[in-house]
Amino acid sequence: MRRTMSDHVGRGPEPERVAGPEGIKRAVMLFRAAFPDLCYSIEAELAEGDLVMTRFFAQGTHLGPFLGAPPAGKKVSYGGMDLNRIVGGKIVESWVNYDALGLLQQVGLVPPVKGL
């Protein structure tokens, strides 16, 4: 079976599943609108069979609304990992795990935990 980008299914901490090109565009636009200078660095990558694991670090400035949080002009940073399954040279499935709680705390949507 020939795979296309429309077959892509993403799984992560976002409120809705990211699927196909439109889902990916929405997810990217959400982050780029809130953090226009967002920059990712790849810390490590491993591949085995049809799977590629990437550990990343991201940082940017909160200059636009993000999930209801008004722009604060503060620098934010978070790390995470992606696991992508590749078939026929295309990413057909993704699992994303990043420090969503830390990001929500940095933009003021979740209060920081006291005493840790």
Backbone hydrogen bonds, N-H to C=O, Kabsch-Sander energy under -0.5 kcal/mol:
donor,donor_aa,acceptor,acceptor_aa,energy
7,D,4,T,-1.9
8,H,5,M,-1.6
9,V,92,V,-1.5
10,G,18,V,-3.3
11,R,94,S,-2.3
18,V,10,G,-0.8
19,A,17,R,-0.7
20,G,8,H,-1.9
23,G,19,A,-1.4
24,I,20,G,-2.0
25,K,21,P,-2.6
26,R,22,E,-2.3
27,A,23,G,-2.2
28,V,24,I,-2.6
29,M,25,K,-2.9
30,L,26,R,-2.2
31,F,27,A,-1.7
32,R,28,V,-3.0
33,A,29,M,-2.4
34,A,30,L,-1.3
35,F,31,F,-2.9
38,L,35,F,-2.2
39,C,59,Q,-2.5
41,S,57,F,-2.8
43,E,41,S,-0.6
43,E,55,R,-2.9
44,A,55,R,-1.5
46,L,53,M,-2.4
48,E,51,L,-2.4
51,L,48,E,-2.1
52,V,84,N,-2.4
53,M,46,L,-3.1
54,T,82,D,-2.8
55,R,44,A,-2.8
56,F,54,T,-0.5
56,F,80,G,-2.8
57,F,41,S,-2.1
58,A,78,Y,-3.3
59,Q,39,C,-1.9
60,G,76,V,-2.1
62,H,74,K,-2.9
63,L,34,A,-2.2
63,L,61,T,-1.5
64,G,34,A,-1.6
66,F,69,A,-2.1
69,A,66,F,-2.4
72,A,62,H,-0.6
73,G,62,H,-3.2
76,V,60,G,-3.2
78,Y,58,A,-2.2
80,G,56,F,-2.1
81,M,97,N,-3.1
82,D,54,T,-2.5
83,L,95,W,-2.6
84,N,52,V,-2.8
85,R,93,E,-3.0
86,I,50,D,-3.1
86,I,84,N,-0.5
87,V,90,K,-2.6
90,K,87,V,-1.5
92,V,85,R,-2.6
92,V,90,K,-0.6
93,E,85,R,-1.2
94,S,9,V,-2.3
95,W,83,L,-2.4
96,V,11,R,-3.3
97,N,81,M,-2.8
99,D,79,G,-2.2
100,A,98,Y,-2.7
103,L,99,D,-2.0
104,L,100,A,-2.8
105,Q,101,L,-2.3
106,Q,102,G,-2.1
107,V,103,L,-1.8
108,G,105,Q,-0.9
109,L,104,L,-2.3
110,V,104,L,-1.2
116,L,113,V,-0.7
